[in-house]
Amino acid sequence: MVKRSKNLLDENALAQEQGKLDWLRHFSTLIAARLRNDPFTEESAVCFLEEVKKTILEHFPDGERAYALIYDRRFKRILHRRGIFLPYISPMDETKLT
């Protein structure tokens, strides 16, 4: 009976983690669409991306490095294509990750 209970806990933890990852995939797709289509100035893009980062890190508190490696670059590449040039966060520069 204990083993069955442990399996349920593992399944629940996996389901919760999968739900978080599904949320992140959906959220990042929506953000990418907004970056492609909404009118942004450099200043408004910086503010928008700060809010996006804050929201993602609320769901994934230990995800600063992953954010810098994946989402910061993805979102800023979209803006670069639109002529808005923001510097990338270097994942090696820990002072910028806080």
Number of C-alpha atoms within 10 A of each C-alpha: 6 7 8 9 10 11 12 12 12 12 12 12 12 12 12 12 12 12 12 14 14 12 14 16 12 12 15 17 12 12 16 18 13 14 20 15 10 9 10 16 12 13 10 11 20 15 11 15 17 13 12 18 16 14 14 19 14 11 13 15 10 10 15 20 18 12 19 20 16 11 19 23 17 15 22 22 18 17 20 12 10 14 11 17 14 17 10 14 18 15 17 11 11 11 9 11 14 7
